[in-house]
Amino acid sequence: MADTIIEFQNVTFRYEGDEGIVLSPAVKDFSLKIGGGEFVAVLGHNGSGKSTLAKLANGLLLPESGDVLVDGMNTKNEDDDIKIKQTVGVVFQNPDNQIVATIVEEDVAFGPENLGIEQSEIRRRVDGALKIVGMYNYRRHEPHKLSGGQKQRVAIAGIIAMEPRCIILDEPTAMLDPVGRKDVMNAIKRLNREMGITVVYITHYMEEACEAQRIIVMDDAKLLMDGTPEEIFSDPEKIREIGLDVPQTCRLAEMLKNSGIKITGNVLGIDELVENIDSLLRGQQNVTSCN
């Protein structure tokens, strides 16, 4: 693993309940390391602790016990709070809750301005961030007139403009249509693959999780599974036991296997499934021609 950028050390956190009521931990005895440049997807049913994990990772929440280290800085150290939030940016589910200005480029500039960065550098960062997410031509538009996917890309640009080493996205496509989801996912993959930004991507879309290099699965506030997409989805029954599903292509491959068709390997993407079927068809053709 590359240099560790986020580390959870036996972290437990619980939200405050009404007077006299003790709530169960939202995250319990949780340990995890995320290396620089990784693309990690986080899966889990509602209430499993995914969003709490995102807020703990940049100091929006502080552990009840254990420690969260960001590039070696402890989130409990108030003196490092600004550096931590510069290092790890968070994009949440609803873009309308993150847009604060009436013009797109002004919204993207909001974060760098709060960091006290000089105007010429802010201009460079804003233009660069908008180009990365494909929204530069909309820089003088009013955000409220944009589509959901466009708004989310503006929100991502606002985080990019602060030049973090890591971006955590908490179900950023949950409120978007398929086109918007695809546009946002393409922007995220570009951040990771072309710019080397660490991405922690919380999602309930299994197909999106397959785009990551690594998947962690949370259940009952704990880390349940940690591995590559191939490793995680090689045991579909275990995934289903905790209330999750597998990618559609995995389900189709599973059905084909159960019907006696020889699908090889762990099929995650449509391309792999097509290759399998094409190989089978070519094999049948060869048998027929020999006869």
Disulfide bonds with the S-S distance in Angstrom:
none
